[in-house]
Amino acid sequence: MDLVAIVNAYKTRKFDEDIKVIEELGNLDGIAGKLKTSWKEGISAHTVEDLNQRDLAFGTNKKDKFKRTRKKP
């Protein structure tokens, strides 16, 4: 499937298809389990290594530092 077909398929999906995917993943509790987190307790990382593994698996939730630029005269 080429990129255009993938984008078009995404644009034409319906809300009930999104619900079906959520159900296939085990509803919200299943999604939380796959993300290794808890609705009540949050992230269950206990060591720096656990946090580093999460960053590798899921990415970070940080933005790059703001870089100031000079205004052109």
PQR file of N, CA, C, O and H, with PARSE charges and radii, in Angstrom:
ATOM      1  N   MET A   1       0.858  -1.174   0.000 -0.4000 1.5000
ATOM      2  CA  MET A   1       0.000   0.000   0.000 -0.0000 2.0000
ATOM      3  C   MET A   1       0.904   1.237   0.000  0.5500 1.7000
ATOM      4  O   MET A   1       1.798   1.355   0.839 -0.5500 1.4000
ATOM      5  N   ASP A   2       0.673   2.152  -0.935 -0.4000 1.5000
ATOM      6  CA  ASP A   2       1.513   3.338  -0.988 -0.0000 2.0000
ATOM      7  C   ASP A   2       1.050   4.382   0.026  0.5500 1.7000
ATOM      8  O   ASP A   2      -0.025   4.252   0.612 -0.5500 1.4000
ATOM      9  H   ASP A   2      -0.053   2.056  -1.616  0.4000 1.0000
ATOM     10  N   LEU A   3       1.854   5.402   0.226 -0.4000 1.5000
ATOM     11  CA  LEU A   3       1.600   6.423   1.241 -0.0000 2.0000
ATOM     12  C   LEU A   3       0.273   7.138   1.020  0.5500 1.7000
ATOM     13  O   LEU A   3      -0.454   7.390   1.982 -0.5500 1.4000
ATOM     14  H   LEU A   3       2.727   5.507  -0.250  0.4000 1.0000
ATOM     15  N   VAL A   4      -0.051   7.462  -0.194 -0.4000 1.5000
ATOM     16  CA  VAL A   4      -1.309   8.158  -0.489 -0.0000 2.0000
ATOM     17  C   VAL A   4      -2.497   7.289  -0.087  0.5500 1.7000
ATOM     18  O   VAL A   4      -3.472   7.791   0.472 -0.5500 1.4000
ATOM     19  H   VAL A   4       0.539   7.258  -0.976  0.4000 1.0000
ATOM     20  N   ALA A   5      -2.422   6.007  -0.363 -0.4000 1.5000
ATOM     21  CA  ALA A   5      -3.506   5.100  -0.008 -0.0000 2.0000
ATOM     22  C   ALA A   5      -3.649   4.995   1.510  0.5500 1.7000
ATOM     23  O   ALA A   5      -4.762   4.930   2.031 -0.5500 1.4000
ATOM     24  H   ALA A   5      -1.630   5.598  -0.817  0.4000 1.0000
ATOM     25  N   ILE A   6      -2.518   4.980   2.214 -0.4000 1.5000
ATOM     26  CA  ILE A   6      -2.569   4.918   3.680 -0.0000 2.0000
ATOM     27  C   ILE A   6      -3.216   6.180   4.245  0.5500 1.7000
ATOM     28  O   ILE A   6      -4.066   6.100   5.132 -0.5500 1.4000
ATOM     29  H   ILE A   6      -1.614   5.034   1.791  0.4000 1.0000
ATOM     30  N   VAL A   7      -2.817   7.338   3.736 -0.4000 1.5000
ATOM     31  CA  VAL A   7      -3.388   8.607   4.220 -0.0000 2.0000
ATOM     32  C   VAL A   7      -4.877   8.654   3.910  0.5500 1.7000
ATOM     33  O   VAL A   7      -5.666   9.067   4.759 -0.5500 1.4000
ATOM     34  H   VAL A   7      -2.126   7.403   3.016  0.4000 1.0000
ATOM     35  N   ASN A   8      -5.274   8.244   2.727 -0.4000 1.5000
ATOM     36  CA  ASN A   8      -6.692   8.253   2.376 -0.0000 2.0000
ATOM     37  C   ASN A   8      -7.491   7.284   3.246  0.5500 1.7000
ATOM     38  O   ASN A   8      -8.614   7.590   3.646 -0.5500 1.4000
ATOM     39  H   ASN A   8      -4.633   7.908   2.036  0.4000 1.0000
ATOM     40  N   ALA A   9      -6.919   6.124   3.536 -0.4000 1.5000
ATOM     41  CA  ALA A   9      -7.597   5.166   4.412 -0.0000 2.0000
ATOM     42  C   ALA A   9      -7.780   5.755   5.800  0.5500 1.7000
ATOM     43  O   ALA A   9      -8.826   5.574   6.423 -0.5500 1.4000
ATOM     44  H   ALA A   9      -6.007   5.876   3.210  0.4000 1.0000
ATOM     45  N   TYR A  10      -6.768   6.460   6.286 -0.4000 1.5000
ATOM     46  CA  TYR A  10      -6.864   7.102   7.603 -0.0000 2.0000
ATOM     47  C   TYR A  10      -7.949   8.165   7.612  0.5500 1.7000
ATOM     48  O   TYR A  10      -8.726   8.258   8.562 -0.5500 1.4000
ATOM     49  H   TYR A  10      -5.918   6.607   5.780  0.4000 1.0000
ATOM     50  N   LYS A  11      -8.003   8.963   6.563 -0.4000 1.5000
ATOM     51  CA  LYS A  11      -8.986  10.055   6.502 -0.0000 2.0000
ATOM     52  C   LYS A  11     -10.415   9.538   6.421  0.5500 1.7000
ATOM     53  O   LYS A  11     -11.337  10.212   6.879 -0.5500 1.4000
ATOM     54  H   LYS A  11      -7.372   8.888   5.791  0.4000 1.0000
ATOM     55  N   THR A  12     -10.617   8.357   5.849 -0.4000 1.5000
ATOM     56  CA  THR A  12     -11.972   7.856   5.657 -0.0000 2.0000
ATOM     57  C   THR A  12     -12.438   6.910   6.761  0.5500 1.7000
ATOM     58  O   THR A  12     -13.556   6.397   6.708 -0.5500 1.4000
ATOM     59  H   THR A  12      -9.868   7.809   5.477  0.4000 1.0000
ATOM     60  N   ARG A  13     -11.583   6.675   7.764 -0.4000 1.5000
ATOM     61  CA  ARG A  13     -12.006   5.769   8.837 -0.0000 2.0000
ATOM     62  C   ARG A  13     -13.137   6.404   9.633  0.5500 1.7000
ATOM     63  O   ARG A  13     -13.355   7.614   9.578 -0.5500 1.4000
ATOM     64  H   ARG A  13     -10.675   7.092   7.807  0.4000 1.0000
ATOM     65  N   LYS A  14     -13.829   5.588  10.351 -0.4000 1.5000
ATOM     66  CA  LYS A  14     -15.010   6.038  11.081 -0.0000 2.0000
ATOM     67  C   LYS A  14     -14.801   5.820  12.575  0.5500 1.7000
ATOM     68  O   LYS A  14     -13.948   5.038  12.995 -0.5500 1.4000
ATOM     69  H   LYS A  14     -13.652   4.605  10.395  0.4000 1.0000
ATOM     70  N   PHE A  15     -15.598   6.529  13.361 -0.4000 1.5000
ATOM     71  CA  PHE A  15     -15.503   6.452  14.813 -0.0000 2.0000
ATOM     72  C   PHE A  15     -15.655   5.022  15.305  0.5500 1.7000
ATOM     73  O   PHE A  15     -14.941   4.608  16.218 -0.5500 1.4000
ATOM     74  H   PHE A  15     -16.291   7.164  13.020  0.4000 1.0000
ATOM     75  N   ASP A  16     -16.578   4.254  14.711 -0.4000 1.5000
ATOM     76  CA  ASP A  16     -16.783   2.880  15.166 -0.0000 2.0000
ATOM     77  C   ASP A  16     -15.553   2.012  14.903  0.5500 1.7000
ATOM     78  O   ASP A  16     -15.321   1.033  15.613 -0.5500 1.4000
ATOM     79  H   ASP A  16     -17.158   4.591  13.969  0.4000 1.0000
ATOM     80  N   GLU A  17     -14.759   2.366  13.881 -0.4000 1.5000
ATOM     81  CA  GLU A  17     -13.519   1.638  13.637 -0.0000 2.0000
ATOM     82  C   GLU A  17     -12.509   1.923  14.747  0.5500 1.7000
ATOM     83  O   GLU A  17     -11.773   1.027  15.160 -0.5500 1.4000
ATOM     84  H   GLU A  17     -14.947   3.161  13.304  0.4000 1.0000
ATOM     85  N   ASP A  18     -12.471   3.171  15.234 -0.4000 1.5000
ATOM     86  CA  ASP A  18     -11.584   3.512  16.342 -0.0000 2.0000
ATOM     87  C   ASP A  18     -11.982   2.742  17.597  0.5500 1.7000
ATOM     88  O   ASP A  18     -11.122   2.239  18.320 -0.5500 1.4000
ATOM     89  H   ASP A  18     -13.070   3.899  14.899  0.4000 1.0000
ATOM     90  N   ILE A  19     -13.281   2.651  17.855 -0.4000 1.5000
ATOM     91  CA  ILE A  19     -13.777   1.908  19.011 -0.0000 2.0000
ATOM     92  C   ILE A  19     -13.382   0.438  18.894  0.5500 1.7000
ATOM     93  O   ILE A  19     -12.996  -0.182  19.885 -0.5500 1.4000
ATOM     94  H   ILE A  19     -13.980   3.061  17.268  0.4000 1.0000
ATOM     95  N   LYS A  20     -13.477  -0.116  17.695 -0.4000 1.5000
ATOM     96  CA  LYS A  20     -13.124  -1.526  17.473 -0.0000 2.0000
ATOM     97  C   LYS A  20     -11.651  -1.769  17.800  0.5500 1.7000
ATOM     98  O   LYS A  20     -11.309  -2.782  18.410 -0.5500 1.4000
ATOM     99  H   LYS A  20     -13.790   0.388  16.890  0.4000 1.0000
ATOM    100  N   VAL A  21     -10.779  -0.843  17.396 -0.4000 1.5000
ATOM    101  CA  VAL A  21      -9.346  -0.983  17.681 -0.0000 2.0000
ATOM    102  C   VAL A  21      -9.106  -0.923  19.185  0.5500 1.7000
ATOM    103  O   VAL A  21      -8.324  -1.710  19.719 -0.5500 1.4000
ATOM    104  H   VAL A  21     -11.056  -0.020  16.901  0.4000 1.0000
ATOM    105  N   ILE A  22      -9.766  -0.004  19.867 -0.4000 1.5000
ATOM    106  CA  ILE A  22      -9.630   0.100  21.325 -0.0000 2.0000
ATOM    107  C   ILE A  22     -10.070  -1.198  21.988  0.5500 1.7000
ATOM    108  O   ILE A  22      -9.414  -1.676  22.914 -0.5500 1.4000
ATOM    109  H   ILE A  22     -10.401   0.635  19.433  0.4000 1.0000
ATOM    110  N   GLU A  23     -11.165  -1.764  21.527 -0.4000 1.5000
ATOM    111  CA  GLU A  23     -11.642  -3.032  22.085 -0.0000 2.0000
ATOM    112  C   GLU A  23     -10.645  -4.157  21.810  0.5500 1.7000
ATOM    113  O   GLU A  23     -10.418  -5.002  22.676 -0.5500 1.4000
ATOM    114  H   GLU A  23     -11.698  -1.376  20.775  0.4000 1.0000
ATOM    115  N   GLU A  24     -10.052  -4.180  20.622 -0.4000 1.5000
ATOM    116  CA  GLU A  24      -9.069  -5.207  20.280 -0.0000 2.0000
ATOM    117  C   GLU A  24      -7.824  -5.108  21.165  0.5500 1.7000
ATOM    118  O   GLU A  24      -7.169  -6.112  21.441 -0.5500 1.4000
ATOM    119  H   GLU A  24     -10.237  -3.494  19.918  0.4000 1.0000
ATOM    120  N   LEU A  25      -7.507  -3.895  21.604 -0.4000 1.5000
ATOM    121  CA  LEU A  25      -6.345  -3.686  22.478 -0.0000 2.0000
ATOM    122  C   LEU A  25      -6.668  -3.979  23.943  0.5500 1.7000
ATOM    123  O   LEU A  25      -5.792  -3.860  24.800 -0.5500 1.4000
ATOM    124  H   LEU A  25      -8.039  -3.079  21.380  0.4000 1.0000
ATOM    125  N   GLY A  26      -7.900  -4.356  24.239 -0.4000 1.5000
ATOM    126  CA  GLY A  26      -8.267  -4.692  25.612 -0.0000 2.0000
ATOM    127  C   GLY A  26      -8.886  -3.528  26.362  0.5500 1.7000
ATOM    128  O   GLY A  26      -8.765  -3.429  27.583 -0.5500 1.4000
ATOM    129  H   GLY A  26      -8.611  -4.452  23.543  0.4000 1.0000
ATOM    130  N   ASN A  27      -9.553  -2.644  25.623 -0.4000 1.5000
ATOM    131  CA  ASN A  27     -10.161  -1.442  26.202 -0.0000 2.0000
ATOM    132  C   ASN A  27      -9.097  -0.584  26.880  0.5500 1.7000
ATOM    133  O   ASN A  27      -7.904  -0.790  26.654 -0.5500 1.4000
ATOM    134  H   ASN A  27      -9.651  -2.724  24.631  0.4000 1.0000
ATOM    135  N   LEU A  28      -9.501   0.353  27.688 -0.4000 1.5000
ATOM    136  CA  LEU A  28      -8.539   1.280  28.268 -0.0000 2.0000
ATOM    137  C   LEU A  28      -7.589   0.597  29.244  0.5500 1.7000
ATOM    138  O   LEU A  28      -6.422   0.979  29.337 -0.5500 1.4000
ATOM    139  H   LEU A  28     -10.469   0.520  27.872  0.4000 1.0000
ATOM    140  N   ASP A  29      -8.072  -0.408  29.972 -0.4000 1.5000
ATOM    141  CA  ASP A  29      -7.184  -1.131  30.888 -0.0000 2.0000
ATOM    142  C   ASP A  29      -6.122  -1.907  30.120  0.5500 1.7000
ATOM    143  O   ASP A  29      -4.976  -1.989  30.560 -0.5500 1.4000
ATOM    144  H   ASP A  29      -9.020  -0.718  29.897  0.4000 1.0000
ATOM    145  N   GLY A  30      -6.490  -2.473  28.980 -0.4000 1.5000
ATOM    146  CA  GLY A  30      -5.524  -3.185  28.154 -0.0000 2.0000
ATOM    147  C   GLY A  30      -4.480  -2.248  27.583  0.5500 1.7000
ATOM    148  O   GLY A  30      -3.298  -2.589  27.527 -0.5500 1.4000
ATOM    149  H   GLY A  30      -7.422  -2.406  28.622  0.4000 1.0000
ATOM    150  N   ILE A  31      -4.906  -1.068  27.157 -0.4000 1.5000
ATOM    151  CA  ILE A  31      -3.966  -0.076  26.631 -0.0000 2.0000
ATOM    152  C   ILE A  31      -3.012   0.362  27.736  0.5500 1.7000
ATOM    153  O   ILE A  31      -1.808   0.468  27.504 -0.5500 1.4000
ATOM    154  H   ILE A  31      -5.866  -0.790  27.201  0.4000 1.0000
ATOM    155  N   ALA A  32      -3.534   0.618  28.937 -0.4000 1.5000
ATOM    156  CA  ALA A  32      -2.684   1.009  30.066 -0.0000 2.0000
ATOM    157  C   ALA A  32      -1.678  -0.092  30.374  0.5500 1.7000
ATOM    158  O   ALA A  32      -0.518   0.198  30.668 -0.5500 1.4000
ATOM    159  H   ALA A  32      -4.513   0.532  29.126  0.4000 1.0000
ATOM    160  N   GLY A  33      -2.100  -1.340  30.312 -0.4000 1.5000
ATOM    161  CA  GLY A  33      -1.193  -2.456  30.557 -0.0000 2.0000
ATOM    162  C   GLY A  33      -0.088  -2.529  29.527  0.5500 1.7000
ATOM    163  O   GLY A  33       1.066  -2.793  29.864 -0.5500 1.4000
ATOM    164  H   GLY A  33      -3.042  -1.576  30.073  0.4000 1.0000
ATOM    165  N   LYS A  34      -0.439  -2.292  28.252 -0.4000 1.5000
ATOM    166  CA  LYS A  34       0.562  -2.322  27.191 -0.0000 2.0000
ATOM    167  C   LYS A  34       1.564  -1.171  27.349  0.5500 1.7000
ATOM    168  O   LYS A  34       2.726  -1.288  26.961 -0.5500 1.4000
ATOM    169  H   LYS A  34      -1.376  -2.077  27.977  0.4000 1.0000
ATOM    170  N   LEU A  35       1.097  -0.064  27.923 -0.4000 1.5000
ATOM    171  CA  LEU A  35       1.977   1.081  28.172 -0.0000 2.0000
ATOM    172  C   LEU A  35       2.706   0.957  29.504  0.5500 1.7000
ATOM    173  O   LEU A  35       3.466   1.846  29.889 -0.5500 1.4000
ATOM    174  H   LEU A  35       0.153   0.032  28.238  0.4000 1.0000
ATOM    175  N   LYS A  36       2.469  -0.152  30.205 -0.4000 1.5000
ATOM    176  CA  LYS A  36       3.086  -0.422  31.501 -0.0000 2.0000
ATOM    177  C   LYS A  36       2.835   0.719  32.483  0.5500 1.7000
ATOM    178  O   LYS A  36       3.761   1.258  33.090 -0.5500 1.4000
ATOM    179  H   LYS A  36       1.852  -0.874  29.892  0.4000 1.0000
ATOM    180  N   THR A  37       1.568   1.070  32.620 -0.4000 1.5000
ATOM    181  CA  THR A  37       1.168   2.116  33.545 -0.0000 2.0000
ATOM    182  C   THR A  37      -0.127   1.703  34.228  0.5500 1.7000
ATOM    183  O   THR A  37      -0.740   0.707  33.843 -0.5500 1.4000
ATOM    184  H   THR A  37       0.816   0.632  32.127  0.4000 1.0000
ATOM    185  N   SER A  38      -0.542   2.445  35.220 -0.4000 1.5000
ATOM    186  CA  SER A  38      -1.747   2.156  35.974 -0.0000 2.0000
ATOM    187  C   SER A  38      -2.586   3.425  36.072  0.5500 1.7000
ATOM    188  O   SER A  38      -2.050   4.524  36.216 -0.5500 1.4000
ATOM    189  H   SER A  38      -0.044   3.254  35.533  0.4000 1.0000
ATOM    190  N   TRP A  39      -3.897   3.265  35.993 -0.4000 1.5000
ATOM    191  CA  TRP A  39      -4.791   4.413  36.134 -0.0000 2.0000
ATOM    192  C   TRP A  39      -4.691   5.016  37.531  0.5500 1.7000
ATOM    193  O   TRP A  39      -4.849   6.225  37.700 -0.5500 1.4000
ATOM    194  H   TRP A  39      -4.332   2.372  35.876  0.4000 1.0000
ATOM    195  N   LYS A  40      -4.430   4.182  38.524 -0.4000 1.5000
ATOM    196  CA  LYS A  40      -4.387   4.648  39.912 -0.0000 2.0000
ATOM    197  C   LYS A  40      -2.987   5.056  40.351  0.5500 1.7000
ATOM    198  O   LYS A  40      -2.826   6.043  41.068 -0.5500 1.4000
ATOM    199  H   LYS A  40      -4.301   3.200  38.386  0.4000 1.0000
ATOM    200  N   GLU A  41      -1.968   4.299  39.925 -0.4000 1.5000
ATOM    201  CA  GLU A  41      -0.620   4.504  40.437 -0.0000 2.0000
ATOM    202  C   GLU A  41       0.333   5.173  39.454  0.5500 1.7000
ATOM    203  O   GLU A  41       1.441   5.550  39.836 -0.5500 1.4000
ATOM    204  H   GLU A  41      -2.100   3.497  39.342  0.4000 1.0000
ATOM    205  N   GLY A  42      -0.066   5.324  38.221 -0.4000 1.5000
ATOM    206  CA  GLY A  42       0.795   5.949  37.222 -0.0000 2.0000
ATOM    207  C   GLY A  42       1.856   4.999  36.698  0.5500 1.7000
ATOM    208  O   GLY A  42       1.648   3.787  36.654 -0.5500 1.4000
ATOM    209  H   GLY A  42      -0.966   5.017  37.911  0.4000 1.0000
ATOM    210  N   ILE A  43       2.984   5.547  36.307 -0.4000 1.5000
ATOM    211  CA  ILE A  43       4.085   4.757  35.753 -0.0000 2.0000
ATOM    212  C   ILE A  43       4.693   3.908  36.850  0.5500 1.7000
ATOM    213  O   ILE A  43       4.902   4.377  37.969 -0.5500 1.4000
ATOM    214  H   ILE A  43       3.153   6.532  36.343  0.4000 1.0000
ATOM    215  N   SER A  44       4.976   2.654  36.526 -0.4000 1.5000
ATOM    216  CA  SER A  44       5.526   1.743  37.530 -0.0000 2.0000
ATOM    217  C   SER A  44       7.030   1.539  37.362  0.5500 1.7000
ATOM    218  O   SER A  44       7.530   0.431  37.557 -0.5500 1.4000
ATOM    219  H   SER A  44       4.807   2.273  35.617  0.4000 1.0000
ATOM    220  N   ALA A  45       7.751   2.594  37.003 -0.4000 1.5000
ATOM    221  CA  ALA A  45       9.203   2.511  36.887 -0.0000 2.0000
ATOM    222  C   ALA A  45       9.805   2.804  38.257  0.5500 1.7000
ATOM    223  O   ALA A  45       9.470   3.806  38.889 -0.5500 1.4000
ATOM    224  H   ALA A  45       7.345   3.494  36.844  0.4000 1.0000
ATOM    225  N   HIS A  46      10.694   1.926  38.712 -0.4000 1.5000
ATOM    226  CA  HIS A  46      11.262   2.070  40.046 -0.0000 2.0000
ATOM    227  C   HIS A  46      12.730   2.478  40.041  0.5500 1.7000
ATOM    228  O   HIS A  46      13.262   2.904  41.065 -0.5500 1.4000
ATOM    229  H   HIS A  46      10.967   1.112  38.199  0.4000 1.0000
ATOM    230  N   THR A  47      13.375   2.350  38.903 -0.4000 1.5000
ATOM    231  CA  THR A  47      14.792   2.693  38.833 -0.0000 2.0000
ATOM    232  C   THR A  47      15.035   3.570  37.612  0.5500 1.7000
ATOM    233  O   THR A  47      14.178   3.699  36.738 -0.5500 1.4000
ATOM    234  H   THR A  47      12.942   2.004  38.071  0.4000 1.0000
ATOM    235  N   VAL A  48      16.203   4.160  37.571 -0.4000 1.5000
ATOM    236  CA  VAL A  48      16.594   4.972  36.414 -0.0000 2.0000
ATOM    237  C   VAL A  48      16.609   4.106  35.160  0.5500 1.7000
ATOM    238  O   VAL A  48      16.218   4.559  34.084 -0.5500 1.4000
ATOM    239  H   VAL A  48      16.900   4.055  38.281  0.4000 1.0000
ATOM    240  N   GLU A  49      17.063   2.860  35.298 -0.4000 1.5000
ATOM    241  CA  GLU A  49      17.091   1.939  34.156 -0.0000 2.0000
ATOM    242  C   GLU A  49      15.675   1.697  33.623  0.5500 1.7000
ATOM    243  O   GLU A  49      15.470   1.640  32.410 -0.5500 1.4000
ATOM    244  H   GLU A  49      17.381   2.492  36.173  0.4000 1.0000
ATOM    245  N   ASP A  50      14.690   1.552  34.535 -0.4000 1.5000
ATOM    246  CA  ASP A  50      13.292   1.384  34.117 -0.0000 2.0000
ATOM    247  C   ASP A  50      12.835   2.591  33.300  0.5500 1.7000
ATOM    248  O   ASP A  50      12.186   2.443  32.264 -0.5500 1.4000
ATOM    249  H   ASP A  50      14.857   1.599  35.520  0.4000 1.0000
ATOM    250  N   LEU A  51      13.181   3.787  33.779 -0.4000 1.5000
ATOM    251  CA  LEU A  51      12.787   5.004  33.064 -0.0000 2.0000
ATOM    252  C   LEU A  51      13.484   5.094  31.702  0.5500 1.7000
ATOM    253  O   LEU A  51      12.875   5.503  30.714 -0.5500 1.4000
ATOM    254  H   LEU A  51      13.708   3.907  34.620  0.4000 1.0000
ATOM    255  N   ASN A  52      14.745   4.713  31.660 -0.4000 1.5000
ATOM    256  CA  ASN A  52      15.465   4.728  30.375 -0.0000 2.0000
ATOM    257  C   ASN A  52      14.841   3.750  29.389  0.5500 1.7000
ATOM    258  O   ASN A  52      14.725   4.059  28.203 -0.5500 1.4000
ATOM    259  H   ASN A  52      15.240   4.380  32.463  0.4000 1.0000
ATOM    260  N   GLN A  53      14.437   2.577  29.864 -0.4000 1.5000
ATOM    261  CA  GLN A  53      13.773   1.598  29.000 -0.0000 2.0000
ATOM    262  C   GLN A  53      12.447   2.145  28.477  0.5500 1.7000
ATOM    263  O   GLN A  53      12.102   1.933  27.314 -0.5500 1.4000
ATOM    264  H   GLN A  53      14.530   2.327  30.828  0.4000 1.0000
ATOM    265  N   ARG A  54      11.705   2.846  29.329 -0.4000 1.5000
ATOM    266  CA  ARG A  54      10.440   3.464  28.886 -0.0000 2.0000
ATOM    267  C   ARG A  54      10.705   4.505  27.804  0.5500 1.7000
ATOM    268  O   ARG A  54       9.982   4.576  26.810 -0.5500 1.4000
ATOM    269  H   ARG A  54      11.985   3.019  30.273  0.4000 1.0000
ATOM    270  N   ASP A  55      11.748   5.313  28.005 -0.4000 1.5000
ATOM    271  CA  ASP A  55      12.088   6.327  27.007 -0.0000 2.0000
ATOM    272  C   ASP A  55      12.411   5.675  25.670  0.5500 1.7000
ATOM    273  O   ASP A  55      11.993   6.169  24.623 -0.5500 1.4000
ATOM    274  H   ASP A  55      12.335   5.256  28.813  0.4000 1.0000
ATOM    275  N   LEU A  56      13.145   4.577  25.695 -0.4000 1.5000
ATOM    276  CA  LEU A  56      13.477   3.873  24.453 -0.0000 2.0000
ATOM    277  C   LEU A  56      12.235   3.284  23.798  0.5500 1.7000
ATOM    278  O   LEU A  56      12.088   3.336  22.577 -0.5500 1.4000
ATOM    279  H   LEU A  56      13.484   4.175  26.546  0.4000 1.0000
ATOM    280  N   ALA A  57      11.341   2.721  24.611 -0.4000 1.5000
ATOM    281  CA  ALA A  57      10.154   2.057  24.072 -0.0000 2.0000
ATOM    282  C   ALA A  57       9.085   3.034  23.616  0.5500 1.7000
ATOM    283  O   ALA A  57       8.483   2.854  22.557 -0.5500 1.4000
ATOM    284  H   ALA A  57      11.461   2.679  25.603  0.4000 1.0000
ATOM    285  N   PHE A  58       8.846   4.080  24.421 -0.4000 1.5000
ATOM    286  CA  PHE A  58       7.698   4.954  24.167 -0.0000 2.0000
ATOM    287  C   PHE A  58       8.065   6.386  23.798  0.5500 1.7000
ATOM    288  O   PHE A  58       7.195   7.168  23.414 -0.5500 1.4000
ATOM    289  H   PHE A  58       9.336   4.227  25.281  0.4000 1.0000
ATOM    290  N   GLY A  59       9.346   6.738  23.912 -0.4000 1.5000
ATOM    291  CA  GLY A  59       9.758   8.113  23.650 -0.0000 2.0000
ATOM    292  C   GLY A  59       9.620   8.959  24.911  0.5500 1.7000
ATOM    293  O   GLY A  59       9.106   8.500  25.931 -0.5500 1.4000
ATOM    294  H   GLY A  59      10.052   6.103  24.225  0.4000 1.0000
ATOM    295  N   THR A  60      10.078  10.179  24.822 -0.4000 1.5000
ATOM    296  CA  THR A  60      10.011  11.073  25.977 -0.0000 2.0000
ATOM    297  C   THR A  60       8.874  12.065  25.792  0.5500 1.7000
ATOM    298  O   THR A  60       8.317  12.213  24.704 -0.5500 1.4000
ATOM    299  H   THR A  60      10.495  10.552  23.993  0.4000 1.0000
ATOM    300  N   ASN A  61       8.556  12.720  26.856 -0.4000 1.5000
ATOM    301  CA  ASN A  61       7.512  13.734  26.833 -0.0000 2.0000
ATOM    302  C   ASN A  61       8.147  15.094  27.089  0.5500 1.7000
ATOM    303  O   ASN A  61       7.661  15.877  27.904 -0.5500 1.4000
ATOM    304  H   ASN A  61       9.009  12.600  27.740  0.4000 1.0000
ATOM    305  N   LYS A  62       9.231  15.360  26.386 -0.4000 1.5000
ATOM    306  CA  LYS A  62       9.972  16.597  26.578 -0.0000 2.0000
ATOM    307  C   LYS A  62      10.077  17.325  25.251  0.5500 1.7000
ATOM    308  O   LYS A  62      10.161  16.716  24.185 -0.5500 1.4000
ATOM    309  H   LYS A  62       9.626  14.723  25.723  0.4000 1.0000
ATOM    310  N   LYS A  63      10.070  18.633  25.347 -0.4000 1.5000
ATOM    311  CA  LYS A  63      10.300  19.455  24.167 -0.0000 2.0000
ATOM    312  C   LYS A  63      11.747  19.920  24.173  0.5500 1.7000
ATOM    313  O   LYS A  63      12.372  20.020  25.228 -0.5500 1.4000
ATOM    314  H   LYS A  63      10.002  19.128  26.213  0.4000 1.0000
ATOM    315  N   ASP A  64      12.268  20.201  23.002 -0.4000 1.5000
ATOM    316  CA  ASP A  64      13.608  20.765  22.919 -0.0000 2.0000
ATOM    317  C   ASP A  64      13.600  22.142  23.566  0.5500 1.7000
ATOM    318  O   ASP A  64      12.582  22.834  23.573 -0.5500 1.4000
ATOM    319  H   ASP A  64      11.760  20.120  22.144  0.4000 1.0000
ATOM    320  N   LYS A  65      14.752  22.528  24.110 -0.4000 1.5000
ATOM    321  CA  LYS A  65      14.850  23.855  24.717 -0.0000 2.0000
ATOM    322  C   LYS A  65      14.603  24.916  23.663  0.5500 1.7000
ATOM    323  O   LYS A  65      14.968  24.761  22.498 -0.5500 1.4000
ATOM    324  H   LYS A  65      15.578  21.965  24.105  0.4000 1.0000
ATOM    325  N   PHE A  66      13.978  25.989  24.096 -0.4000 1.5000
ATOM    326  CA  PHE A  66      13.699  27.113  23.217 -0.0000 2.0000
ATOM    327  C   PHE A  66      15.009  27.793  22.840  0.5500 1.7000
ATOM    328  O   PHE A  66      15.829  28.096  23.708 -0.5500 1.4000
ATOM    329  H   PHE A  66      13.681  26.114  25.042  0.4000 1.0000
ATOM    330  N   LYS A  67      15.200  28.024  21.586 -0.4000 1.5000
ATOM    331  CA  LYS A  67      16.411  28.706  21.110 -0.0000 2.0000
ATOM    332  C   LYS A  67      16.023  30.107  20.668  0.5500 1.7000
ATOM    333  O   LYS A  67      15.156  30.296  19.814 -0.5500 1.4000
ATOM    334  H   LYS A  67      14.535  27.778  20.881  0.4000 1.0000
ATOM    335  N   ARG A  68      16.688  31.081  21.272 -0.4000 1.5000
ATOM    336  CA  ARG A  68      16.427  32.461  20.885 -0.0000 2.0000
ATOM    337  C   ARG A  68      17.170  32.776  19.591  0.5500 1.7000
ATOM    338  O   ARG A  68      18.280  32.299  19.355 -0.5500 1.4000
ATOM    339  H   ARG A  68      17.392  30.928  21.965  0.4000 1.0000
ATOM    340  N   THR A  69      16.544  33.570  18.786 -0.4000 1.5000
ATOM    341  CA  THR A  69      17.184  34.031  17.556 -0.0000 2.0000
ATOM    342  C   THR A  69      17.142  35.539  17.536  0.5500 1.7000
ATOM    343  O   THR A  69      16.267  36.168  18.130 -0.5500 1.4000
ATOM    344  H   THR A  69      15.643  33.958  18.978  0.4000 1.0000
ATOM    345  N   ARG A  70      18.089  36.092  16.851 -0.4000 1.5000
ATOM    346  CA  ARG A  70      18.124  37.557  16.729 -0.0000 2.0000
ATOM    347  C   ARG A  70      17.122  38.012  15.691  0.5500 1.7000
ATOM    348  O   ARG A  70      16.908  37.359  14.670 -0.5500 1.4000
ATOM    349  H   ARG A  70      18.799  35.580  16.368  0.4000 1.0000
ATOM    350  N   LYS A  71      16.522  39.137  15.978 -0.4000 1.5000
ATOM    351  CA  LYS A  71      15.648  39.746  14.963 -0.0000 2.0000
ATOM    352  C   LYS A  71      16.526  40.361  13.892  0.5500 1.7000
ATOM    353  O   LYS A  71      17.558  40.965  14.185 -0.5500 1.4000
ATOM    354  H   LYS A  71      16.696  39.667  16.807  0.4000 1.0000
ATOM    355  N   LYS A  72      16.117  40.205  12.690 -0.4000 1.5000
ATOM    356  CA  LYS A  72      16.857  40.819  11.588 -0.0000 2.0000
ATOM    357  C   LYS A  72      16.492  42.294  11.556  0.5500 1.7000
ATOM    358  O   LYS A  72      15.320  42.651  11.672 -0.5500 1.4000
ATOM    359  H   LYS A  72      15.279  39.714  12.452  0.4000 1.0000
ATOM    360  N   PRO A  73      17.499  43.155  11.397 -0.5600 1.5000
ATOM    361  CA  PRO A  73      17.230  44.611  11.365  0.2800 2.0000
ATOM    362  C   PRO A  73      16.458  45.033  10.145  0.5500 1.7000
ATOM    363  O   PRO A  73      16.161  46.217   9.982 -0.5500 1.4000
TER
END
